[in-house]
Amino acid sequence: MAIAQIEHLIRYVTNADGETTDVLVPIELWQQLMNTIYSAPVSGLAWIDEQEPKA
């Protein structure tokens, strides 16, 4: 799943001053991220680079 496809799923939590303090990620997306991190071989590229379209 490309970054552009998941940006709308992530929500930000702000405090009373309007400062972003936390991020909410849907559990299914979180599980996908964790599976990717723990199962992917180390290639030297950042995760974001590996997930972008090849074209």
PyMOL Python script that loads the backbone (N, CA, C, O; Angstrom):
from pymol import cmd

cmd.read_pdbstr("""\
ATOM      1  N   MET A   1       0.854  -1.175   0.000  1.00  0.00           N
ATOM      2  CA  MET A   1       0.000   0.000   0.000  1.00  0.00           C
ATOM      3  C   MET A   1       0.900   1.238   0.000  1.00  0.00           C
ATOM      4  O   MET A   1       1.784   1.369   0.847  1.00  0.00           O
ATOM      5  N   ALA A   2       0.675   2.130  -0.939  1.00  0.00           N
ATOM      6  CA  ALA A   2       1.488   3.339  -1.058  1.00  0.00           C
ATOM      7  C   ALA A   2       1.105   4.359   0.009  1.00  0.00           C
ATOM      8  O   ALA A   2      -0.016   4.355   0.519  1.00  0.00           O
ATOM      9  N   ILE A   3       2.036   5.213   0.329  1.00  0.00           N
ATOM     10  CA  ILE A   3       1.826   6.237   1.357  1.00  0.00           C
ATOM     11  C   ILE A   3       0.594   7.085   1.041  1.00  0.00           C
ATOM     12  O   ILE A   3      -0.187   7.398   1.939  1.00  0.00           O
ATOM     13  N   ALA A   4       0.416   7.453  -0.214  1.00  0.00           N
ATOM     14  CA  ALA A   4      -0.726   8.289  -0.597  1.00  0.00           C
ATOM     15  C   ALA A   4      -2.049   7.602  -0.280  1.00  0.00           C
ATOM     16  O   ALA A   4      -3.048   8.274  -0.026  1.00  0.00           O
ATOM     17  N   GLN A   5      -2.068   6.276  -0.293  1.00  0.00           N
ATOM     18  CA  GLN A   5      -3.297   5.537  -0.015  1.00  0.00           C
ATOM     19  C   GLN A   5      -3.620   5.461   1.474  1.00  0.00           C
ATOM     20  O   GLN A   5      -4.773   5.239   1.844  1.00  0.00           O
ATOM     21  N   ILE A   6      -2.628   5.639   2.323  1.00  0.00           N
ATOM     22  CA  ILE A   6      -2.881   5.494   3.755  1.00  0.00           C
ATOM     23  C   ILE A   6      -2.924   6.809   4.520  1.00  0.00           C
ATOM     24  O   ILE A   6      -3.335   6.830   5.680  1.00  0.00           O
ATOM     25  N   GLU A   7      -2.512   7.897   3.899  1.00  0.00           N
ATOM     26  CA  GLU A   7      -2.476   9.181   4.602  1.00  0.00           C
ATOM     27  C   GLU A   7      -3.829   9.564   5.180  1.00  0.00           C
ATOM     28  O   GLU A   7      -3.894  10.132   6.271  1.00  0.00           O
ATOM     29  N   HIS A   8      -4.892   9.268   4.480  1.00  0.00           N
ATOM     30  CA  HIS A   8      -6.229   9.653   4.958  1.00  0.00           C
ATOM     31  C   HIS A   8      -6.720   8.768   6.105  1.00  0.00           C
ATOM     32  O   HIS A   8      -7.719   9.095   6.747  1.00  0.00           O
ATOM     33  N   LEU A   9      -6.037   7.659   6.372  1.00  0.00           N
ATOM     34  CA  LEU A   9      -6.437   6.760   7.455  1.00  0.00           C
ATOM     35  C   LEU A   9      -5.851   7.166   8.804  1.00  0.00           C
ATOM     36  O   LEU A   9      -6.366   6.779   9.853  1.00  0.00           O
ATOM     37  N   ILE A  10      -4.786   7.937   8.773  1.00  0.00           N
ATOM     38  CA  ILE A  10      -4.082   8.318   9.990  1.00  0.00           C
ATOM     39  C   ILE A  10      -4.679   9.600  10.565  1.00  0.00           C
ATOM     40  O   ILE A  10      -4.928  10.561   9.837  1.00  0.00           O
ATOM     41  N   ARG A  11      -4.906   9.605  11.877  1.00  0.00           N
ATOM     42  CA  ARG A  11      -5.470  10.778  12.549  1.00  0.00           C
ATOM     43  C   ARG A  11      -4.486  11.283  13.590  1.00  0.00           C
ATOM     44  O   ARG A  11      -3.741  10.517  14.202  1.00  0.00           O
ATOM     45  N   TYR A  12      -4.508  12.579  13.768  1.00  0.00           N
ATOM     46  CA  TYR A  12      -3.592  13.218  14.706  1.00  0.00           C
ATOM     47  C   TYR A  12      -4.364  13.738  15.912  1.00  0.00           C
ATOM     48  O   TYR A  12      -5.483  14.234  15.782  1.00  0.00           O
ATOM     49  N   VAL A  13      -3.749  13.617  17.088  1.00  0.00           N
ATOM     50  CA  VAL A  13      -4.331  14.102  18.335  1.00  0.00           C
ATOM     51  C   VAL A  13      -3.583  15.369  18.715  1.00  0.00           C
ATOM     52  O   VAL A  13      -2.353  15.415  18.674  1.00  0.00           O
ATOM     53  N   THR A  14      -4.342  16.400  19.086  1.00  0.00           N
ATOM     54  CA  THR A  14      -3.724  17.651  19.499  1.00  0.00           C
ATOM     55  C   THR A  14      -4.115  17.975  20.931  1.00  0.00           C
ATOM     56  O   THR A  14      -5.139  17.509  21.430  1.00  0.00           O
ATOM     57  N   ASN A  15      -3.293  18.773  21.579  1.00  0.00           N
ATOM     58  CA  ASN A  15      -3.607  19.206  22.934  1.00  0.00           C
ATOM     59  C   ASN A  15      -4.407  20.508  22.883  1.00  0.00           C
ATOM     60  O   ASN A  15      -4.764  20.975  21.801  1.00  0.00           O
ATOM     61  N   ALA A  16      -4.686  21.089  24.037  1.00  0.00           N
ATOM     62  CA  ALA A  16      -5.497  22.312  24.113  1.00  0.00           C
ATOM     63  C   ALA A  16      -4.840  23.496  23.405  1.00  0.00           C
ATOM     64  O   ALA A  16      -5.521  24.441  23.009  1.00  0.00           O
ATOM     65  N   ASP A  17      -3.524  23.445  23.247  1.00  0.00           N
ATOM     66  CA  ASP A  17      -2.802  24.518  22.568  1.00  0.00           C
ATOM     67  C   ASP A  17      -2.736  24.304  21.055  1.00  0.00           C
ATOM     68  O   ASP A  17      -2.174  25.128  20.334  1.00  0.00           O
ATOM     69  N   GLY A  18      -3.314  23.188  20.573  1.00  0.00           N
ATOM     70  CA  GLY A  18      -3.302  22.897  19.143  1.00  0.00           C
ATOM     71  C   GLY A  18      -2.039  22.209  18.663  1.00  0.00           C
ATOM     72  O   GLY A  18      -1.835  22.062  17.458  1.00  0.00           O
ATOM     73  N   GLU A  19      -1.190  21.786  19.585  1.00  0.00           N
ATOM     74  CA  GLU A  19       0.045  21.090  19.212  1.00  0.00           C
ATOM     75  C   GLU A  19      -0.234  19.605  19.026  1.00  0.00           C
ATOM     76  O   GLU A  19      -0.933  18.999  19.839  1.00  0.00           O
ATOM     77  N   THR A  20       0.299  19.020  17.976  1.00  0.00           N
ATOM     78  CA  THR A  20       0.120  17.591  17.741  1.00  0.00           C
ATOM     79  C   THR A  20       0.908  16.816  18.789  1.00  0.00           C
ATOM     80  O   THR A  20       2.098  17.059  18.993  1.00  0.00           O
ATOM     81  N   THR A  21       0.233  15.881  19.451  1.00  0.00           N
ATOM     82  CA  THR A  21       0.869  15.125  20.528  1.00  0.00           C
ATOM     83  C   THR A  21       0.947  13.631  20.250  1.00  0.00           C
ATOM     84  O   THR A  21       1.849  12.955  20.745  1.00  0.00           O
ATOM     85  N   ASP A  22       0.012  13.109  19.463  1.00  0.00           N
ATOM     86  CA  ASP A  22      -0.042  11.671  19.205  1.00  0.00           C
ATOM     87  C   ASP A  22      -0.599  11.412  17.818  1.00  0.00           C
ATOM     88  O   ASP A  22      -1.126  12.307  17.158  1.00  0.00           O
ATOM     89  N   VAL A  23      -0.467  10.158  17.393  1.00  0.00           N
ATOM     90  CA  VAL A  23      -0.990   9.733  16.106  1.00  0.00           C
ATOM     91  C   VAL A  23      -1.822   8.476  16.319  1.00  0.00           C
ATOM     92  O   VAL A  23      -1.412   7.569  17.043  1.00  0.00           O
ATOM     93  N   LEU A  24      -2.987   8.424  15.688  1.00  0.00           N
ATOM     94  CA  LEU A  24      -3.839   7.239  15.743  1.00  0.00           C
ATOM     95  C   LEU A  24      -3.753   6.528  14.397  1.00  0.00           C
ATOM     96  O   LEU A  24      -3.982   7.124  13.345  1.00  0.00           O
ATOM     97  N   VAL A  25      -3.419   5.249  14.454  1.00  0.00           N
ATOM     98  CA  VAL A  25      -3.298   4.437  13.251  1.00  0.00           C
ATOM     99  C   VAL A  25      -4.265   3.262  13.386  1.00  0.00           C
ATOM    100  O   VAL A  25      -4.251   2.575  14.407  1.00  0.00           O
ATOM    101  N   PRO A  26      -5.102   3.017  12.379  1.00  0.00           N
ATOM    102  CA  PRO A  26      -6.009   1.863  12.462  1.00  0.00           C
ATOM    103  C   PRO A  26      -5.217   0.568  12.697  1.00  0.00           C
ATOM    104  O   PRO A  26      -4.115   0.402  12.174  1.00  0.00           O
ATOM    105  N   ILE A  27      -5.788  -0.335  13.483  1.00  0.00           N
ATOM    106  CA  ILE A  27      -5.081  -1.554  13.887  1.00  0.00           C
ATOM    107  C   ILE A  27      -4.660  -2.396  12.693  1.00  0.00           C
ATOM    108  O   ILE A  27      -3.567  -2.963  12.710  1.00  0.00           O
ATOM    109  N   GLU A  28      -5.481  -2.499  11.664  1.00  0.00           N
ATOM    110  CA  GLU A  28      -5.109  -3.296  10.490  1.00  0.00           C
ATOM    111  C   GLU A  28      -3.874  -2.713   9.802  1.00  0.00           C
ATOM    112  O   GLU A  28      -2.983  -3.451   9.383  1.00  0.00           O
ATOM    113  N   LEU A  29      -3.830  -1.405   9.692  1.00  0.00           N
ATOM    114  CA  LEU A  29      -2.671  -0.751   9.095  1.00  0.00           C
ATOM    115  C   LEU A  29      -1.442  -0.950   9.984  1.00  0.00           C
ATOM    116  O   LEU A  29      -0.352  -1.223   9.482  1.00  0.00           O
ATOM    117  N   TRP A  30      -1.613  -0.817  11.281  1.00  0.00           N
ATOM    118  CA  TRP A  30      -0.511  -1.024  12.222  1.00  0.00           C
ATOM    119  C   TRP A  30       0.061  -2.439  12.085  1.00  0.00           C
ATOM    120  O   TRP A  30       1.279  -2.620  12.065  1.00  0.00           O
ATOM    121  N   GLN A  31      -0.814  -3.430  11.991  1.00  0.00           N
ATOM    122  CA  GLN A  31      -0.365  -4.810  11.855  1.00  0.00           C
ATOM    123  C   GLN A  31       0.395  -5.019  10.544  1.00  0.00           C
ATOM    124  O   GLN A  31       1.393  -5.738  10.509  1.00  0.00           O
ATOM    125  N   GLN A  32      -0.077  -4.390   9.473  1.00  0.00           N
ATOM    126  CA  GLN A  32       0.629  -4.478   8.194  1.00  0.00           C
ATOM    127  C   GLN A  32       2.018  -3.858   8.306  1.00  0.00           C
ATOM    128  O   GLN A  32       2.998  -4.420   7.817  1.00  0.00           O
ATOM    129  N   LEU A  33       2.095  -2.707   8.948  1.00  0.00           N
ATOM    130  CA  LEU A  33       3.382  -2.045   9.130  1.00  0.00           C
ATOM    131  C   LEU A  33       4.343  -2.914   9.940  1.00  0.00           C
ATOM    132  O   LEU A  33       5.510  -3.058   9.577  1.00  0.00           O
ATOM    133  N   MET A  34       3.856  -3.483  11.021  1.00  0.00           N
ATOM    134  CA  MET A  34       4.698  -4.326  11.866  1.00  0.00           C
ATOM    135  C   MET A  34       5.146  -5.574  11.114  1.00  0.00           C
ATOM    136  O   MET A  34       6.304  -5.978  11.228  1.00  0.00           O
ATOM    137  N   ASN A  35       4.260  -6.184  10.356  1.00  0.00           N
ATOM    138  CA  ASN A  35       4.633  -7.366   9.572  1.00  0.00           C
ATOM    139  C   ASN A  35       5.701  -7.014   8.540  1.00  0.00           C
ATOM    140  O   ASN A  35       6.637  -7.783   8.319  1.00  0.00           O
ATOM    141  N   THR A  36       5.557  -5.862   7.916  1.00  0.00           N
ATOM    142  CA  THR A  36       6.533  -5.422   6.923  1.00  0.00           C
ATOM    143  C   THR A  36       7.892  -5.189   7.569  1.00  0.00           C
ATOM    144  O   THR A  36       8.922  -5.602   7.036  1.00  0.00           O
ATOM    145  N   ILE A  37       7.885  -4.538   8.698  1.00  0.00           N
ATOM    146  CA  ILE A  37       9.143  -4.224   9.378  1.00  0.00           C
ATOM    147  C   ILE A  37       9.867  -5.489   9.826  1.00  0.00           C
ATOM    148  O   ILE A  37      11.081  -5.609   9.664  1.00  0.00           O
ATOM    149  N   TYR A  38       9.116  -6.429  10.388  1.00  0.00           N
ATOM    150  CA  TYR A  38       9.755  -7.614  10.950  1.00  0.00           C
ATOM    151  C   TYR A  38      10.047  -8.705   9.936  1.00  0.00           C
ATOM    152  O   TYR A  38      10.877  -9.574  10.202  1.00  0.00           O
ATOM    153  N   SER A  39       9.392  -8.689   8.781  1.00  0.00           N
ATOM    154  CA  SER A  39       9.600  -9.772   7.823  1.00  0.00           C
ATOM    155  C   SER A  39      10.444  -9.374   6.621  1.00  0.00           C
ATOM    156  O   SER A  39      10.946 -10.243   5.909  1.00  0.00           O
ATOM    157  N   ALA A  40      10.610  -8.087   6.384  1.00  0.00           N
ATOM    158  CA  ALA A  40      11.353  -7.635   5.206  1.00  0.00           C
ATOM    159  C   ALA A  40      12.855  -7.755   5.430  1.00  0.00           C
ATOM    160  O   ALA A  40      13.370  -7.382   6.484  1.00  0.00           O
ATOM    161  N   PRO A  41      13.543  -8.277   4.431  1.00  0.00           N
ATOM    162  CA  PRO A  41      15.001  -8.295   4.549  1.00  0.00           C
ATOM    163  C   PRO A  41      15.552  -6.868   4.484  1.00  0.00           C
ATOM    164  O   PRO A  41      14.948  -5.993   3.865  1.00  0.00           O
ATOM    165  N   VAL A  42      16.663  -6.647   5.105  1.00  0.00           N
ATOM    166  CA  VAL A  42      17.264  -5.316   5.116  1.00  0.00           C
ATOM    167  C   VAL A  42      17.917  -5.074   3.760  1.00  0.00           C
ATOM    168  O   VAL A  42      18.818  -5.807   3.353  1.00  0.00           O
ATOM    169  N   SER A  43      17.448  -4.028   3.061  1.00  0.00           N
ATOM    170  CA  SER A  43      17.969  -3.756   1.719  1.00  0.00           C
ATOM    171  C   SER A  43      18.816  -2.493   1.681  1.00  0.00           C
ATOM    172  O   SER A  43      19.503  -2.240   0.691  1.00  0.00           O
ATOM    173  N   GLY A  44      18.777  -1.705   2.736  1.00  0.00           N
ATOM    174  CA  GLY A  44      19.493  -0.446   2.722  1.00  0.00           C
ATOM    175  C   GLY A  44      18.605   0.724   2.329  1.00  0.00           C
ATOM    176  O   GLY A  44      18.998   1.882   2.470  1.00  0.00           O
ATOM    177  N   LEU A  45      17.405   0.423   1.836  1.00  0.00           N
ATOM    178  CA  LEU A  45      16.470   1.480   1.483  1.00  0.00           C
ATOM    179  C   LEU A  45      15.517   1.717   2.640  1.00  0.00           C
ATOM    180  O   LEU A  45      15.231   0.806   3.417  1.00  0.00           O
ATOM    181  N   ALA A  46      15.033   2.931   2.750  1.00  0.00           N
ATOM    182  CA  ALA A  46      14.036   3.229   3.767  1.00  0.00           C
ATOM    183  C   ALA A  46      12.737   2.539   3.390  1.00  0.00           C
ATOM    184  O   ALA A  46      12.482   2.295   2.211  1.00  0.00           O
ATOM    185  N   TRP A  47      11.906   2.220   4.390  1.00  0.00           N
ATOM    186  CA  TRP A  47      10.624   1.555   4.150  1.00  0.00           C
ATOM    187  C   TRP A  47       9.793   2.324   3.127  1.00  0.00           C
ATOM    188  O   TRP A  47       9.179   1.727   2.243  1.00  0.00           O
ATOM    189  N   ILE A  48       9.777   3.642   3.250  1.00  0.00           N
ATOM    190  CA  ILE A  48       8.971   4.452   2.340  1.00  0.00           C
ATOM    191  C   ILE A  48       9.444   4.280   0.894  1.00  0.00           C
ATOM    192  O   ILE A  48       8.620   4.262  -0.020  1.00  0.00           O
ATOM    193  N   ASP A  49      10.744   4.154   0.675  1.00  0.00           N
ATOM    194  CA  ASP A  49      11.272   3.955  -0.673  1.00  0.00           C
ATOM    195  C   ASP A  49      10.851   2.600  -1.235  1.00  0.00           C
ATOM    196  O   ASP A  49      10.510   2.489  -2.412  1.00  0.00           O
ATOM    197  N   GLU A  50      10.877   1.587  -0.399  1.00  0.00           N
ATOM    198  CA  GLU A  50      10.528   0.241  -0.854  1.00  0.00           C
ATOM    199  C   GLU A  50       9.055   0.121  -1.192  1.00  0.00           C
ATOM    200  O   GLU A  50       8.692  -0.721  -2.013  1.00  0.00           O
ATOM    201  N   GLN A  51       8.189   0.931  -0.591  1.00  0.00           N
ATOM    202  CA  GLN A  51       6.766   0.818  -0.805  1.00  0.00           C
ATOM    203  C   GLN A  51       6.245   1.686  -1.943  1.00  0.00           C
ATOM    204  O   GLN A  51       5.092   1.537  -2.348  1.00  0.00           O
ATOM    205  N   GLU A  52       7.060   2.577  -2.462  1.00  0.00           N
ATOM    206  CA  GLU A  52       6.625   3.451  -3.544  1.00  0.00           C
ATOM    207  C   GLU A  52       6.546   2.672  -4.851  1.00  0.00           C
ATOM    208  O   GLU A  52       7.273   1.698  -5.044  1.00  0.00           O
ATOM    209  N   PRO A  53       5.659   3.102  -5.749  1.00  0.00           N
ATOM    210  CA  PRO A  53       5.547   2.427  -7.050  1.00  0.00           C
ATOM    211  C   PRO A  53       6.874   2.441  -7.794  1.00  0.00           C
ATOM    212  O   PRO A  53       7.649   3.389  -7.670  1.00  0.00           O
ATOM    213  N   LYS A  54       7.132   1.411  -8.553  1.00  0.00           N
ATOM    214  CA  LYS A  54       8.406   1.264  -9.246  1.00  0.00           C
ATOM    215  C   LYS A  54       8.485   2.127 -10.513  1.00  0.00           C
ATOM    216  O   LYS A  54       9.578   2.407 -11.007  1.00  0.00           O
ATOM    217  N   ALA A  55       7.345   2.542 -11.027  1.00  0.00           N
ATOM    218  CA  ALA A  55       7.313   3.280 -12.305  1.00  0.00           C
ATOM    219  C   ALA A  55       7.947   4.629 -12.245  1.00  0.00           C
ATOM    220  O   ALA A  55       7.982   5.340 -13.249  1.00  0.00           O
TER     221      ALA A  55
END
""", "prot")
cmd.dss("prot")
cmd.show_as("cartoon", "prot")
cmd.util.cbc("prot")
cmd.orient("prot")
